Amino acid sequence: MKTSEIINSICFQLGIAKAELAKRMGLHPSSLYRKLSRESMTFEELQKCLSILGVSVELQFQFPDGHRFSSQENHKQIVERMGVLEKKLEAASKLDELRKKLIRELRTELNSAVGYAELCQRHSSQMNLYLDKLSVVHGNMERTISFALGESFHDEADEIEPAQMEQLQGKRILLVDDNELNREILEEVLLDYGLLFEEADNGSKAVAAVKEHEPGYYQFILMDIEMPEMDGYEATLKIRKLPNRIRANTPIIAFTANAVSEDRDRAFAVGMDDFLVKPVKTTRLLSCLNKLL
């Protein structure tokens, strides 16, 4: 039976004019007539229409082995399955966003590399300075490319023994970064290592979080540098000046895309305990955390 025949039959039995039905659906009567005559009603419109008419539709599904189940009886399972699919789609969307972001970063780094190379040719007296900057840019590009390809740097010095990994389980990290995607990626990378996470999107909120919780609540703070309201340098200075020494001495690691030596020097000058450049090897980060326990 066609959709139009079903709805016409229900309206006739209930004594509801299709013009009134169209009004309740938020449609012009001519629009509803047209949809019924052309069998062009969407599934959502059909659901709304049947809901207004007080009709419950139960679908029966049959597997190849003959097993049957009801859509209403298994509604919860269907909703859960849809939830899983939505999460997968969301993850795929974020991955696509990450790749676009990495491409933009590579384009910026490439432009910088070309600029420094030209400066080396034009100003031979400052060639060493520009070569150093060019080396930093190349390092950033290598890390970005490896991160985009899902590769990890193999460095025996950064390998951690299983016993050391056990020491990190249950330890709580405060992630301070104004980029939500960066925080989510970092949590995904470290989720399997038993670490706990809390987030702040600027330095001011990070300081407030450290003050709010009891001393020793956070074992580590991963601090971005460039953030709105309060940057990582100022936030670190404020934490180091807290009256409670346990709070004030919480290990703080600079976690930034800035790789020049001036940024590193300033980070240590304000009291940060280590300096990591994004994107970083997982083993390098874990080794750093283990060292600061």
Phi and psi in degrees as GROMACS dihedral restraints (atoms count N, CA, C in turn):
[ dihedral_restraints ]
;  ai    aj    ak    al  type     phi  dphi    fc
    3     4     5     6     1   -72.2    20    10
    4     5     6     7     1   158.1    20    10
    6     7     8     9     1   -58.4    20    10
    7     8     9    10     1   -43.1    20    10
    9    10    11    12     1   -62.4    20    10
   10    11    12    13     1   -38.6    20    10
   12    13    14    15     1   -66.9    20    10
   13    14    15    16     1   -38.9    20    10
   15    16    17    18     1   -64.2    20    10
   16    17    18    19     1   -47.5    20    10
   18    19    20    21     1   -68.2    20    10
   19    20    21    22     1   -40.5    20    10
   21    22    23    24     1   -61.0    20    10
   22    23    24    25     1   -41.4    20    10
   24    25    26    27     1   -65.2    20    10
   25    26    27    28     1   -43.9    20    10
   27    28    29    30     1   -65.5    20    10
   28    29    30    31     1   -44.0    20    10
   30    31    32    33     1   -60.9    20    10
   31    32    33    34     1   -40.3    20    10
   33    34    35    36     1   -65.2    20    10
   34    35    36    37     1   -43.6    20    10
   36    37    38    39     1   -67.2    20    10
   37    38    39    40     1   -35.2    20    10
   39    40    41    42     1   -89.0    20    10
   40    41    42    43     1   -10.6    20    10
   42    43    44    45     1    72.9    20    10
   43    44    45    46     1    32.6    20    10
   45    46    47    48     1  -107.3    20    10
   46    47    48    49     1   125.8    20    10
   48    49    50    51     1   -72.4    20    10
   49    50    51    52     1   144.1    20    10
   51    52    53    54     1   -65.1    20    10
   52    53    54    55     1   -26.1    20    10
   54    55    56    57     1   -65.1    20    10
   55    56    57    58     1   -39.6    20    10
   57    58    59    60     1   -67.7    20    10
   58    59    60    61     1   -40.3    20    10
   60    61    62    63     1   -60.9    20    10
   61    62    63    64     1   -43.1    20    10
   63    64    65    66     1   -61.2    20    10
   64    65    66    67     1   -40.9    20    10
   66    67    68    69     1   -61.2    20    10
   67    68    69    70     1   -44.5    20    10
   69    70    71    72     1   -66.5    20    10
   70    71    72    73     1   -28.8    20    10
   72    73    74    75     1   -83.1    20    10
   73    74    75    76     1    -6.5    20    10
   75    76    77    78     1    79.8    20    10
   76    77    78    79     1    24.1    20    10
   78    79    80    81     1  -115.4    20    10
   79    80    81    82     1   155.7    20    10
   81    82    83    84     1   -76.2    20    10
   82    83    84    85     1   141.2    20    10
   84    85    86    87     1   -50.4    20    10
   85    86    87    88     1   -41.8    20    10
   87    88    89    90     1   -64.1    20    10
   88    89    90    91     1   -33.0    20    10
   90    91    92    93     1   -67.0    20    10
   91    92    93    94     1   -42.0    20    10
   93    94    95    96     1   -65.8    20    10
   94    95    96    97     1   -42.6    20    10
   96    97    98    99     1   -58.8    20    10
   97    98    99   100     1   -42.1    20    10
   99   100   101   102     1   -65.6    20    10
  100   101   102   103     1   -42.0    20    10
  102   103   104   105     1   -64.3    20    10
  103   104   105   106     1   -38.9    20    10
  105   106   107   108     1   -69.2    20    10
  106   107   108   109     1   -41.4    20    10
  108   109   110   111     1   -69.4    20    10
  109   110   111   112     1   -30.8    20    10
  111   112   113   114     1   -97.6    20    10
  112   113   114   115     1     0.0    20    10
  114   115   116   117     1    53.3    20    10
  115   116   117   118     1    44.1    20    10
  117   118   119   120     1  -111.5    20    10
  118   119   120   121     1    14.3    20    10
  120   121   122   123     1   -70.0    20    10
  121   122   123   124     1   132.8    20    10
  123   124   125   126     1   -73.7    20    10
  124   125   126   127     1   165.6    20    10
  126   127   128   129     1   -63.0    20    10
  127   128   129   130     1   -39.1    20    10
  129   130   131   132     1   -65.1    20    10
  130   131   132   133     1   -40.6    20    10
  132   133   134   135     1   -65.7    20    10
  133   134   135   136     1   -39.2    20    10
  135   136   137   138     1   -64.4    20    10
  136   137   138   139     1   -42.3    20    10
  138   139   140   141     1   -59.9    20    10
  139   140   141   142     1   -45.3    20    10
  141   142   143   144     1   -64.2    20    10
  142   143   144   145     1   -41.5    20    10
  144   145   146   147     1   -61.9    20    10
  145   146   147   148     1   -49.1    20    10
  147   148   149   150     1   -65.5    20    10
  148   149   150   151     1   -34.5    20    10
  150   151   152   153     1   -63.9    20    10
  151   152   153   154     1   -42.0    20    10
  153   154   155   156     1   -63.3    20    10
  154   155   156   157     1   -38.3    20    10
  156   157   158   159     1   -79.2    20    10
  157   158   159   160     1    -5.7    20    10
  159   160   161   162     1    74.1    20    10
  160   161   162   163     1    29.8    20    10
  162   163   164   165     1  -105.4    20    10
  163   164   165   166     1   130.8    20    10
  165   166   167   168     1  -106.0    20    10
  166   167   168   169     1   124.8    20    10
  168   169   170   171     1  -105.1    20    10
  169   170   171   172     1   126.3    20    10
  171   172   173   174     1  -112.4    20    10
  172   173   174   175     1   121.2    20    10
  174   175   176   177     1   -92.9    20    10
  175   176   177   178     1   143.1    20    10
  177   178   179   180     1  -112.2    20    10
  178   179   180   181     1   127.2    20    10
  180   181   182   183     1  -112.3    20    10
  181   182   183   184     1   144.0    20    10
  183   184   185   186     1  -129.4    20    10
  184   185   186   187     1   128.6    20    10
  186   187   188   189     1   -82.8    20    10
  187   188   189   190     1   162.2    20    10
  189   190   191   192     1   -56.2    20    10
  190   191   192   193     1   -29.7    20    10
  192   193   194   195     1   -80.9    20    10
  193   194   195   196     1     3.8    20    10
  195   196   197   198     1    97.2    20    10
  196   197   198   199     1   -11.1    20    10
  198   199   200   201     1   -68.0    20    10
  199   200   201   202     1   137.4    20    10
  201   202   203   204     1  -118.0    20    10
  202   203   204   205     1   150.6    20    10
  204   205   206   207     1  -148.1    20    10
  205   206   207   208     1   156.0    20    10
  207   208   209   210     1   -95.1    20    10
  208   209   210   211     1   142.1    20    10
  210   211   212   213     1   -64.3    20    10
  211   212   213   214     1   -35.8    20    10
  213   214   215   216     1   -72.3    20    10
  214   215   216   217     1   -41.4    20    10
  216   217   218   219     1   -64.9    20    10
  217   218   219   220     1   -30.0    20    10
  219   220   221   222     1  -110.0    20    10
  220   221   222   223     1    22.6    20    10
  222   223   224   225     1   -57.8    20    10
  223   224   225   226     1   -42.4    20    10
  225   226   227   228     1   -61.6    20    10
  226   227   228   229     1   -42.4    20    10
  228   229   230   231     1   -64.0    20    10
  229   230   231   232     1   -40.1    20    10
  231   232   233   234     1   -64.3    20    10
  232   233   234   235     1   -43.0    20    10
  234   235   236   237     1   -62.1    20    10
  235   236   237   238     1   -42.8    20    10
  237   238   239   240     1   -62.8    20    10
  238   239   240   241     1   -41.8    20    10
  240   241   242   243     1   -63.2    20    10
  241   242   243   244     1   -40.7    20    10
  243   244   245   246     1   -63.6    20    10
  244   245   246   247     1   -36.7    20    10
  246   247   248   249     1   -62.8    20    10
  247   248   249   250     1   -41.4    20    10
  249   250   251   252     1   -63.3    20    10
  250   251   252   253     1   -43.7    20    10
  252   253   254   255     1   -63.8    20    10
  253   254   255   256     1   -39.1    20    10
  255   256   257   258     1   -63.6    20    10
  256   257   258   259     1   -40.1    20    10
  258   259   260   261     1   -64.9    20    10
  259   260   261   262     1   -39.1    20    10
  261   262   263   264     1   -64.5    20    10
  262   263   264   265     1   -40.9    20    10
  264   265   266   267     1   -65.0    20    10
  265   266   267   268     1   -39.8    20    10
  267   268   269   270     1   -63.9    20    10
  268   269   270   271     1   -42.4    20    10
  270   271   272   273     1   -63.4    20    10
  271   272   273   274     1   -41.5    20    10
  273   274   275   276     1   -63.6    20    10
  274   275   276   277     1   -38.7    20    10
  276   277   278   279     1   -65.1    20    10
  277   278   279   280     1   -41.2    20    10
  279   280   281   282     1   -67.3    20    10
  280   281   282   283     1   -37.1    20    10
  282   283   284   285     1   -63.6    20    10
  283   284   285   286     1   -40.7    20    10
  285   286   287   288     1   -63.9    20    10
  286   287   288   289     1   -40.2    20    10
  288   289   290   291     1   -64.1    20    10
  289   290   291   292     1   -40.1    20    10
  291   292   293   294     1   -62.9    20    10
  292   293   294   295     1   -44.6    20    10
  294   295   296   297     1   -62.2    20    10
  295   296   297   298     1   -41.3    20    10
  297   298   299   300     1   -63.2    20    10
  298   299   300   301     1   -39.4    20    10
  300   301   302   303     1   -64.5    20    10
  301   302   303   304     1   -42.5    20    10
  303   304   305   306     1   -64.6    20    10
  304   305   306   307     1   -37.9    20    10
  306   307   308   309     1   -64.1    20    10
  307   308   309   310     1   -41.2    20    10
  309   310   311   312     1   -62.8    20    10
  310   311   312   313     1   -41.1    20    10
  312   313   314   315     1   -64.2    20    10
  313   314   315   316     1   -41.4    20    10
  315   316   317   318     1   -63.7    20    10
  316   317   318   319     1   -39.7    20    10
  318   319   320   321     1   -62.7    20    10
  319   320   321   322     1   -41.2    20    10
  321   322   323   324     1   -64.5    20    10
  322   323   324   325     1   -45.6    20    10
  324   325   326   327     1   -64.0    20    10
  325   326   327   328     1   -38.2    20    10
  327   328   329   330     1   -63.9    20    10
  328   329   330   331     1   -42.4    20    10
  330   331   332   333     1   -61.3    20    10
  331   332   333   334     1   -40.3    20    10
  333   334   335   336     1   -64.4    20    10
  334   335   336   337     1   -42.0    20    10
  336   337   338   339     1   -61.5    20    10
  337   338   339   340     1   -44.2    20    10
  339   340   341   342     1   -62.6    20    10
  340   341   342   343     1   -41.9    20    10
  342   343   344   345     1   -63.0    20    10
  343   344   345   346     1   -45.4    20    10
  345   346   347   348     1   -66.4    20    10
  346   347   348   349     1   -35.9    20    10
  348   349   350   351     1   -63.4    20    10
  349   350   351   352     1   -40.5    20    10
  351   352   353   354     1   -67.1    20    10
  352   353   354   355     1   -39.1    20    10
  354   355   356   357     1   -64.5    20    10
  355   356   357   358     1   -35.7    20    10
  357   358   359   360     1   -60.0    20    10
  358   359   360   361     1   -39.5    20    10
  360   361   362   363     1   -72.1    20    10
  361   362   363   364     1   -36.4    20    10
  363   364   365   366     1   -81.6    20    10
  364   365   366   367     1   -33.0    20    10
  366   367   368   369     1  -124.4    20    10
  367   368   369   370     1    81.5    20    10
  369   370   371   372     1   -64.1    20    10
  370   371   372   373     1   -28.4    20    10
  372   373   374   375     1   -65.9    20    10
  373   374   375   376     1   -25.3    20    10
  375   376   377   378     1  -109.9    20    10
  376   377   378   379     1    22.3    20    10
  378   379   380   381     1   -59.2    20    10
  379   380   381   382     1   -41.9    20    10
  381   382   383   384     1   -62.0    20    10
  382   383   384   385     1   -38.6    20    10
  384   385   386   387     1   -62.1    20    10
  385   386   387   388     1   -48.4    20    10
  387   388   389   390     1   -70.3    20    10
  388   389   390   391     1   -31.6    20    10
  390   391   392   393     1   -66.0    20    10
  391   392   393   394     1   -37.3    20    10
  393   394   395   396     1   -63.1    20    10
  394   395   396   397     1   -45.1    20    10
  396   397   398   399     1   -64.9    20    10
  397   398   399   400     1   -37.9    20    10
  399   400   401   402     1   -64.6    20    10
  400   401   402   403     1   -37.1    20    10
  402   403   404   405     1   -63.6    20    10
  403   404   405   406     1   -40.3    20    10
  405   406   407   408     1   -63.3    20    10
  406   407   408   409     1   -43.6    20    10
  408   409   410   411     1   -61.7    20    10
  409   410   411   412     1   -44.4    20    10
  411   412   413   414     1   -61.2    20    10
  412   413   414   415     1   -40.5    20    10
  414   415   416   417     1   -61.8    20    10
  415   416   417   418     1   -42.2    20    10
  417   418   419   420     1   -62.6    20    10
  418   419   420   421     1   -41.3    20    10
  420   421   422   423     1   -65.0    20    10
  421   422   423   424     1   -41.2    20    10
  423   424   425   426     1   -62.6    20    10
  424   425   426   427     1   -43.0    20    10
  426   427   428   429     1   -65.3    20    10
  427   428   429   430     1   -42.3    20    10
  429   430   431   432     1   -63.6    20    10
  430   431   432   433     1   -43.8    20    10
  432   433   434   435     1   -63.8    20    10
  433   434   435   436     1   -44.6    20    10
  435   436   437   438     1   -63.3    20    10
  436   437   438   439     1   -40.1    20    10
  438   439   440   441     1   -64.8    20    10
  439   440   441   442     1   -41.5    20    10
  441   442   443   444     1   -66.0    20    10
  442   443   444   445     1   -33.2    20    10
  444   445   446   447     1   -86.5    20    10
  445   446   447   448     1    -2.6    20    10
  447   448   449   450     1    76.2    20    10
  448   449   450   451     1    19.0    20    10
  450   451   452   453     1   -89.3    20    10
  451   452   453   454     1   156.6    20    10
  453   454   455   456     1  -124.3    20    10
  454   455   456   457     1   144.3    20    10
  456   457   458   459     1   -74.8    20    10
  457   458   459   460     1   134.0    20    10
  459   460   461   462     1   -95.5    20    10
  460   461   462   463     1   113.5    20    10
  462   463   464   465     1  -136.2    20    10
  463   464   465   466     1   109.2    20    10
  465   466   467   468     1   -58.8    20    10
  466   467   468   469     1   -30.9    20    10
  468   469   470   471     1   -66.8    20    10
  469   470   471   472     1   -21.9    20    10
  471   472   473   474     1   -95.7    20    10
  472   473   474   475     1    -2.4    20    10
  474   475   476   477     1   -67.1    20    10
  475   476   477   478     1   141.5    20    10
  477   478   479   480     1  -117.8    20    10
  478   479   480   481     1   136.6    20    10
  480   481   482   483     1   -70.6    20    10
  481   482   483   484     1   151.0    20    10
  483   484   485   486     1   -53.5    20    10
  484   485   486   487     1   -38.6    20    10
  486   487   488   489     1   -62.8    20    10
  487   488   489   490     1   -36.6    20    10
  489   490   491   492     1   -70.0    20    10
  490   491   492   493     1   -35.8    20    10
  492   493   494   495     1   -63.8    20    10
  493   494   495   496     1   -36.4    20    10
  495   496   497   498     1   -61.7    20    10
  496   497   498   499     1   -31.5    20    10
  498   499   500   501     1   -67.0    20    10
  499   500   501   502     1   -24.1    20    10
  501   502   503   504     1   -85.1    20    10
  502   503   504   505     1   -17.6    20    10
  504   505   506   507     1   -64.3    20    10
  505   506   507   508     1   132.0    20    10
  507   508   509   510     1    85.5    20    10
  508   509   510   511     1    -6.1    20    10
  510   511   512   513     1   -76.8    20    10
  511   512   513   514     1   143.6    20    10
  513   514   515   516     1  -105.0    20    10
  514   515   516   517     1   132.3    20    10
  516   517   518   519     1  -114.5    20    10
  517   518   519   520     1   136.3    20    10
  519   520   521   522     1   -97.8    20    10
  520   521   522   523     1   112.5    20    10
  522   523   524   525     1   -90.1    20    10
  523   524   525   526     1   118.1    20    10
  525   526   527   528     1  -115.0    20    10
  526   527   528   529     1   105.7    20    10
  528   529   530   531     1  -159.9    20    10
  529   530   531   532     1   135.3    20    10
  531   532   533   534     1   -79.9    20    10
  532   533   534   535     1    -7.1    20    10
  534   535   536   537     1   -99.3    20    10
  535   536   537   538     1   112.1    20    10
  537   538   539   540     1   -62.4    20    10
  538   539   540   541     1   -37.0    20    10
  540   541   542   543     1   -63.3    20    10
  541   542   543   544     1   -41.0    20    10
  543   544   545   546     1   -60.2    20    10
  544   545   546   547     1   -41.9    20    10
  546   547   548   549     1   -65.8    20    10
  547   548   549   550     1   -42.6    20    10
  549   550   551   552     1   -65.0    20    10
  550   551   552   553     1   -40.3    20    10
  552   553   554   555     1   -63.3    20    10
  553   554   555   556     1   -44.7    20    10
  555   556   557   558     1   -63.5    20    10
  556   557   558   559     1   -40.8    20    10
  558   559   560   561     1   -64.1    20    10
  559   560   561   562     1   -40.9    20    10
  561   562   563   564     1   -62.2    20    10
  562   563   564   565     1   -40.3    20    10
  564   565   566   567     1   -64.7    20    10
  565   566   567   568     1   -39.5    20    10
  567   568   569   570     1  -100.6    20    10
  568   569   570   571     1     1.2    20    10
  570   571   572   573     1   -60.2    20    10
  571   572   573   574     1   -36.3    20    10
  573   574   575   576     1   -75.9    20    10
  574   575   576   577     1    -5.3    20    10
  576   577   578   579     1   -99.0    20    10
  577   578   579   580     1     8.5    20    10
  579   580   581   582     1    78.4    20    10
  580   581   582   583     1    14.5    20    10
  582   583   584   585     1   -85.3    20    10
  583   584   585   586     1   150.8    20    10
  585   586   587   588     1  -103.7    20    10
  586   587   588   589     1   149.4    20    10
  588   589   590   591     1  -132.1    20    10
  589   590   591   592     1   142.2    20    10
  591   592   593   594     1  -134.2    20    10
  592   593   594   595     1   157.7    20    10
  594   595   596   597     1  -124.8    20    10
  595   596   597   598     1   152.6    20    10
  597   598   599   600     1  -146.0    20    10
  598   599   600   601     1   139.3    20    10
  600   601   602   603     1  -101.5    20    10
  601   602   603   604     1     8.4    20    10
  603   604   605   606     1  -160.9    20    10
  604   605   606   607     1   167.8    20    10
  606   607   608   609     1   -64.2    20    10
  607   608   609   610     1   -34.9    20    10
  609   610   611   612     1   -61.5    20    10
  610   611   612   613     1   -44.4    20    10
  612   613   614   615     1   -67.5    20    10
  613   614   615   616     1   -32.7    20    10
  615   616   617   618     1   -64.4    20    10
  616   617   618   619     1   -44.9    20    10
  618   619   620   621     1   -62.3    20    10
  619   620   621   622     1   -42.9    20    10
  621   622   623   624     1   -62.1    20    10
  622   623   624   625     1   -39.9    20    10
  624   625   626   627     1   -65.0    20    10
  625   626   627   628     1   -41.1    20    10
  627   628   629   630     1   -65.4    20    10
  628   629   630   631     1   -39.6    20    10
  630   631   632   633     1   -68.0    20    10
  631   632   633   634     1   -37.1    20    10
  633   634   635   636     1   -68.8    20    10
  634   635   636   637     1   -38.4    20    10
  636   637   638   639     1   -91.0    20    10
  637   638   639   640     1   162.4    20    10
  639   640   641   642     1   -65.7    20    10
  640   641   642   643     1   154.4    20    10
  642   643   644   645     1   -55.8    20    10
  643   644   645   646     1   135.8    20    10
  645   646   647   648     1    85.6    20    10
  646   647   648   649     1     2.7    20    10
  648   649   650   651     1   -62.5    20    10
  649   650   651   652     1   -42.7    20    10
  651   652   653   654     1   -98.8    20    10
  652   653   654   655     1   130.7    20    10
  654   655   656   657     1   -88.7    20    10
  655   656   657   658     1   -25.0    20    10
  657   658   659   660     1  -145.9    20    10
  658   659   660   661     1   153.2    20    10
  660   661   662   663     1  -128.5    20    10
  661   662   663   664     1   120.2    20    10
  663   664   665   666     1   -95.7    20    10
  664   665   666   667     1   113.5    20    10
  666   667   668   669     1  -113.8    20    10
  667   668   669   670     1   115.8    20    10
  669   670   671   672     1   -69.7    20    10
  670   671   672   673     1   160.5    20    10
  672   673   674   675     1   -95.2    20    10
  673   674   675   676     1   -58.6    20    10
  675   676   677   678     1   -88.4    20    10
  676   677   678   679     1   108.4    20    10
  678   679   680   681     1  -143.9    20    10
  679   680   681   682     1   156.2    20    10
  681   682   683   684     1   -72.5    20    10
  682   683   684   685     1   163.5    20    10
  684   685   686   687     1    68.8    20    10
  685   686   687   688     1   -56.7    20    10
  687   688   689   690     1  -150.9    20    10
  688   689   690   691     1   123.7    20    10
  690   691   692   693     1   -80.4    20    10
  691   692   693   694     1   176.2    20    10
  693   694   695   696     1   -66.6    20    10
  694   695   696   697     1   -32.6    20    10
  696   697   698   699     1   -64.1    20    10
  697   698   699   700     1   -50.4    20    10
  699   700   701   702     1   -64.9    20    10
  700   701   702   703     1   -40.0    20    10
  702   703   704   705     1   -61.6    20    10
  703   704   705   706     1   -41.4    20    10
  705   706   707   708     1   -63.8    20    10
  706   707   708   709     1   -43.6    20    10
  708   709   710   711     1   -59.1    20    10
  709   710   711   712     1   -42.5    20    10
  711   712   713   714     1   -67.1    20    10
  712   713   714   715     1   -39.4    20    10
  714   715   716   717     1   -66.3    20    10
  715   716   717   718     1   -41.1    20    10
  717   718   719   720     1   -66.2    20    10
  718   719   720   721     1   -20.2    20    10
  720   721   722   723     1   -96.3    20    10
  721   722   723   724     1     3.9    20    10
  723   724   725   726     1   -63.5    20    10
  724   725   726   727     1   143.8    20    10
  726   727   728   729     1   -64.9    20    10
  727   728   729   730     1   -33.7    20    10
  729   730   731   732     1   -79.1    20    10
  730   731   732   733     1   122.2    20    10
  732   733   734   735     1   -69.4    20    10
  733   734   735   736     1   -29.8    20    10
  735   736   737   738     1   -67.1    20    10
  736   737   738   739     1   -45.2    20    10
  738   739   740   741     1   -61.9    20    10
  739   740   741   742     1   -46.4    20    10
  741   742   743   744     1   -63.7    20    10
  742   743   744   745     1   -28.2    20    10
  744   745   746   747     1   -97.8    20    10
  745   746   747   748     1    13.1    20    10
  747   748   749   750     1   -56.9    20    10
  748   749   750   751     1   127.9    20    10
  750   751   752   753     1   -57.6    20    10
  751   752   753   754     1   127.2    20    10
  753   754   755   756     1  -120.2    20    10
  754   755   756   757     1   126.6    20    10
  756   757   758   759     1  -115.8    20    10
  757   758   759   760     1   123.4    20    10
  759   760   761   762     1   -68.4    20    10
  760   761   762   763     1   129.2    20    10
  762   763   764   765     1  -130.5    20    10
  763   764   765   766     1    93.8    20    10
  765   766   767   768     1  -141.8    20    10
  766   767   768   769     1   160.7    20    10
  768   769   770   771     1   -86.1    20    10
  769   770   771   772     1    -9.6    20    10
  771   772   773   774     1   -78.8    20    10
  772   773   774   775     1   120.7    20    10
  774   775   776   777     1  -116.2    20    10
  775   776   777   778     1     6.2    20    10
  777   778   779   780     1   -77.6    20    10
  778   779   780   781     1   155.1    20    10
  780   781   782   783     1   -63.4    20    10
  781   782   783   784     1   -30.1    20    10
  783   784   785   786     1   -63.3    20    10
  784   785   786   787     1   -39.2    20    10
  786   787   788   789     1   -65.5    20    10
  787   788   789   790     1   -41.5    20    10
  789   790   791   792     1   -62.8    20    10
  790   791   792   793     1   -45.4    20    10
  792   793   794   795     1   -62.3    20    10
  793   794   795   796     1   -42.5    20    10
  795   796   797   798     1   -67.7    20    10
  796   797   798   799     1   -36.5    20    10
  798   799   800   801     1   -60.2    20    10
  799   800   801   802     1   -45.7    20    10
  801   802   803   804     1   -70.2    20    10
  802   803   804   805     1   -31.2    20    10
  804   805   806   807     1   -66.3    20    10
  805   806   807   808     1   -34.1    20    10
  807   808   809   810     1   -85.4    20    10
  808   809   810   811     1    -4.3    20    10
  810   811   812   813     1   111.0    20    10
  811   812   813   814     1    11.8    20    10
  813   814   815   816     1   -72.9    20    10
  814   815   816   817     1   150.0    20    10
  816   817   818   819     1   -91.4    20    10
  817   818   819   820     1   -23.5    20    10
  819   820   821   822     1  -157.7    20    10
  820   821   822   823     1   170.3    20    10
  822   823   824   825     1  -139.3    20    10
  823   824   825   826     1   115.2    20    10
  825   826   827   828     1  -119.1    20    10
  826   827   828   829     1   140.4    20    10
  828   829   830   831     1  -103.8    20    10
  829   830   831   832     1   130.0    20    10
  831   832   833   834     1   -75.5    20    10
  832   833   834   835     1   145.5    20    10
  834   835   836   837     1   -74.6    20    10
  835   836   837   838     1   149.3    20    10
  837   838   839   840     1  -117.2    20    10
  838   839   840   841     1   151.2    20    10
  840   841   842   843     1   -63.0    20    10
  841   842   843   844     1   141.2    20    10
  843   844   845   846     1   -60.3    20    10
  844   845   846   847     1   -43.4    20    10
  846   847   848   849     1   -64.4    20    10
  847   848   849   850     1   -34.4    20    10
  849   850   851   852     1   -65.5    20    10
  850   851   852   853     1   -44.1    20    10
  852   853   854   855     1   -64.9    20    10
  853   854   855   856     1   -46.2    20    10
  855   856   857   858     1   -62.9    20    10
  856   857   858   859     1   -39.6    20    10
  858   859   860   861     1   -62.5    20    10
  859   860   861   862     1   -40.0    20    10
  861   862   863   864     1   -63.5    20    10
  862   863   864   865     1   -45.9    20    10
  864   865   866   867     1   -61.5    20    10
  865   866   867   868     1   -44.1    20    10
  867   868   869   870     1   -62.8    20    10
  868   869   870   871     1   -37.3    20    10
  870   871   872   873     1   -65.4    20    10
  871   872   873   874     1   -31.5    20    10
  873   874   875   876     1   -91.4    20    10
  874   875   876   877     1    -0.1    20    10
